[in-house]
């Protein structure tokens, strides 16, 4: 198998694994996402993670609220937080797959 084919397979598998890691980490241990606080928030802000639970529209529905809290107020940071978490999970799985692809090649 050629190296570009292995690289394409690694890319697809890494994207899949990153999405699956997010699907497991966010509901089970959202505290892991607090590691990305320095990347998401400004220097004078702090990342706060809060679970919300709906009791009126769809009882039992849960959601994650991620906000950067600082002197200037609160800012929503859910998208940036999930983007950086996805990027980190993707890079870890892509580099591991790349190392495996190099060993398979030679």
PEKARA-V195369 format. One record per backbone hydrogen bond with DSSP energy under -0.5 kcal/mol. CO is the residue of the C=O (numbers start at 1). NH is the residue of the N-H. If there is no record, write none. Layout:
co = <CO CO>
nh = <NH NH>
This chain:
co = <2 3 4 5 6 7 8 9 10 11 12 13 14 15 16 17 18 19 20 21 22 24 25 29 30 31 32 33 34 36 36 37 42 46 48 50 52 54 58 61 63 63 64 65 65 66 67 67 68 69 70 73 75 77 78 79 80 81 82 83 84 85 86 87 88 89 90 91 92 93 94 95 96 97 98 99 100 101 102>
nh = <6 7 8 9 10 11 12 13 14 15 16 17 18 19 20 21 22 23 24 25 26 28 29 32 33 34 35 36 37 39 40 41 45 69 67 65 63 60 61 54 52 65 66 50 67 77 48 69 75 46 73 70 68 81 82 83 84 85 86 87 88 89 90 91 92 93 94 95 96 97 98 99 100 101 102 103 104 105 106>
